[in-house]
Amino acid sequence: MDLKKLISQIVSSPELHAKWLNSLSMMENTGARKISACEHDHLVDEIVLKHAAEEARHAYYLKSQIKKTGFEGCKMYLPHELLAPIQSFQYLHALDTSISRYLKNDLGFSGNKLKYAAYLLVTYAIEVRADELYPVYEEVLRENDSTISVRMIVVEEQGHLEEMIQQMDEFFGEWKHHAEFVEKLENQLFEKWIEKVDEMVKPQPELI
């Protein structure tokens, strides 16, 4: 699928663009909540707090940009205010569940170790995706002379990815085979999500 073409179609419609922003905001917010849920009661370092805070800020920022589309709506994260609502809600949950199962069944992790390892791998996979998605979105916004920009998110997500690699080096040692596994999982979920988004964006045939 041509991601840039799809995002261009979305940006050309105020309603679709608003729902796209709202969907991204909801997913960023879900990420922030999952990071916080993985925190140890006492062993919480600066990077984990930074990631949770920045994901929450991204969610707020994306939500705040909706009014610039000119569409009145998308105040909450209700299904009719999102693109591909079921897939959008399930995306991170399904990735987290699959990775946690892998860590438990294949690597024998449990308890806080499992939670932290899941945080590392889930966040890594999401940052790899963000490093692809947000630059394309920003490119489309600039080509359309939009007053909306996600340049700040692009820069911060790139920094997050570098930090995740450093953390995985420290925790796993040899981590690249784990990364390949979770990237494959994430790609399957992303494809399902983006295919459903594409279905919602395509003009519906008129009934005769």
Residue pairs with C-beta under 8 A, 6 or more apart in sequence:
1 194
1 195
1 198
3 132
3 133
3 136
3 194
4 136
4 139
4 140
6 194
6 197
6 198
6 201
7 20
7 136
7 137
7 140
8 140
8 143
8 144
9 16
9 201
10 16
10 17
10 20
10 83
10 197
10 201
11 17
11 20
11 140
11 141
11 144
11 146
12 144
14 69
14 70
14 71
15 69
15 71
15 73
16 83
16 200
16 201
17 69
17 71
18 66
18 69
18 71
18 73
18 74
19 74
19 81
19 82
19 83
20 83
20 197
21 62
21 63
21 65
21 66
21 69
21 74
21 148
22 62
22 63
22 66
22 74
22 77
22 81
22 82
23 82
23 83
23 84
23 85
23 88
23 197
24 62
25 58
25 59
25 60
25 62
25 63
25 77
26 59
26 77
26 82
26 88
26 89
27 88
27 91
27 92
28 55
28 56
28 58
28 59
28 62
29 55
29 56
29 59
29 77
30 92
30 93
31 55
31 92
31 123
31 126
32 52
32 53
32 55
32 56
32 59
34 92
34 96
34 119
34 122
35 48
35 51
35 52
35 55
35 119
35 123
36 52
37 115
38 115
38 116
38 118
38 119
39 48
39 52
40 112
40 115
40 116
43 112
47 163
47 167
48 119
50 163
51 123
51 160
51 163
54 156
54 160
58 153
58 156
61 152
61 153
62 150
62 153
63 74
65 148
66 74
68 146
68 147
68 148
69 148
73 81
74 81
75 81
79 85
79 86
82 88
82 89
83 196
83 197
83 200
83 201
84 193
84 196
84 197
84 199
84 200
86 196
87 189
87 192
87 193
87 196
87 197
88 193
90 189
91 189
91 190
91 193
92 122
92 126
94 189
95 122
95 125
95 126
95 182
95 185
95 186
95 189
96 118
96 122
98 185
99 118
99 121
99 122
99 125
99 182
99 185
100 114
100 118
102 181
102 182
103 109
103 114
103 117
103 118
103 121
104 110
104 114
107 117
109 117
116 171
117 171
117 172
120 164
120 167
120 168
120 171
120 172
121 168
121 178
121 179
121 182
122 182
123 160
123 164
124 161
124 164
124 165
124 168
124 179
124 182
125 179
125 182
125 183
125 185
125 186
126 186
127 157
127 160
127 161
127 164
128 161
128 183
128 186
129 186
129 190
130 153
130 157
130 160
130 161
131 157
131 158
131 161
134 150
134 153
134 154
134 157
135 154
137 150
138 149
138 150
138 151
138 154
141 148
141 149
141 150
142 149
168 175
168 178
168 179
169 175
172 178
